[in-house]
Amino acid sequence: MSVNSRYAISEKKVQRLGKLYSSIDFDVSENITAEQFKTKNDYQVVGNFLIGRQKFPITFKEIERIEETLHEAKNALHRSYQLGLLQ
């Protein structure tokens, strides 16, 4: 199951938003069970993270780390803009 429906994104949108935009997605593993999710086995591979032509098997903890990293990246960009550090 694809989260972002990457095949439904138009080429026009990709040109406007970036070449990797349509390739960023997450496919939920078909092998994960409700019991594994319920017990929060953080080290169990829960799916595949896709970006570009790369596919990465990923755990729940790794998803959290990527989320934290991207949140901090956005904050760093906003702070740099507010401080006038961007040219």
Secondary structure per residue as TSV (DSSP state, phi and psi in degrees):
chain	resnum	aa	ss	phi	psi
A	1	M	-	360.0	121.0
A	2	S	B	-84.9	137.8
A	3	V	S	-82.5	-41.5
A	4	N	S	-100.7	2.3
A	5	S	-	47.5	57.3
A	6	R	G	-59.0	-23.4
A	7	Y	G	-80.8	-10.6
A	8	A	G	-96.0	3.9
A	9	I	-	-90.9	127.9
A	10	S	-	-73.3	155.4
A	11	E	H	-63.8	-34.3
A	12	K	H	-61.7	-41.3
A	13	K	H	-67.0	-38.7
A	14	V	H	-63.0	-43.6
A	15	Q	H	-61.3	-35.6
A	16	R	H	-79.5	-37.0
A	17	L	H	-102.6	-9.9
A	18	G	-	124.7	148.4
A	19	K	T	-66.2	-23.6
A	20	L	T	-91.4	-8.8
A	21	Y	G	-50.3	-49.6
A	22	S	G	-77.0	-13.5
A	23	S	G	-93.5	-6.3
A	24	I	-	-81.7	119.6
A	25	D	E	-161.4	172.5
A	26	F	E	-137.9	127.3
A	27	D	E	-107.4	119.8
A	28	V	E	-68.9	136.1
A	29	S	-	-65.0	138.4
A	30	E	S	-79.7	-11.6
A	31	N	S	-93.3	-12.2
A	32	I	-	-75.2	136.7
A	33	T	-	-103.3	163.4
A	34	A	H	-62.0	-35.9
A	35	E	H	-65.1	-42.2
A	36	Q	H	-63.3	-40.8
A	37	F	H	-68.7	-41.4
A	38	K	H	-61.5	-40.2
A	39	T	T	-81.4	0.6
A	40	K	T	53.7	49.6
A	41	N	-	-69.9	91.6
A	42	D	T	-64.8	-15.2
A	43	Y	T	-104.7	3.8
A	44	Q	S	-81.7	133.1
A	45	V	E	-66.0	124.9
A	46	V	E	-107.7	-6.8
A	47	G	E	166.8	-166.6
A	48	N	E	-120.8	129.4
A	49	F	E	-93.6	127.4
A	50	L	E	-116.5	134.9
A	51	I	E	-153.2	133.0
A	52	G	T	62.7	-133.1
A	53	R	T	-104.8	17.5
A	54	Q	E	-101.1	146.9
A	55	K	E	-131.6	122.5
A	56	F	E	-120.3	118.2
A	57	P	E	-62.8	135.7
A	58	I	E	-139.8	143.2
A	59	T	E	-94.5	168.9
A	60	F	H	-61.8	-40.3
A	61	K	H	-63.5	-38.9
A	62	E	H	-67.0	-35.8
A	63	I	H	-60.9	-44.9
A	64	E	H	-60.9	-40.8
A	65	R	H	-66.1	-41.7
A	66	I	H	-62.8	-43.4
A	67	E	H	-59.6	-46.6
A	68	E	H	-61.7	-43.9
A	69	T	H	-62.4	-45.2
A	70	L	H	-67.7	-36.7
A	71	H	H	-62.1	-45.2
A	72	E	H	-66.8	-34.9
A	73	A	H	-63.0	-44.8
A	74	K	H	-61.7	-43.5
A	75	N	H	-62.7	-40.9
A	76	A	H	-63.1	-40.7
A	77	L	H	-64.0	-43.7
A	78	H	H	-62.8	-44.1
A	79	R	H	-63.5	-41.9
A	80	S	H	-61.3	-41.1
A	81	Y	H	-64.4	-46.9
A	82	Q	H	-62.9	-33.1
A	83	L	T	-86.1	-0.9
A	84	G	T	74.1	24.7
A	85	L	-	-85.5	-12.8
A	86	L	-	-87.1	139.0
A	87	Q	-	-87.6	360.0
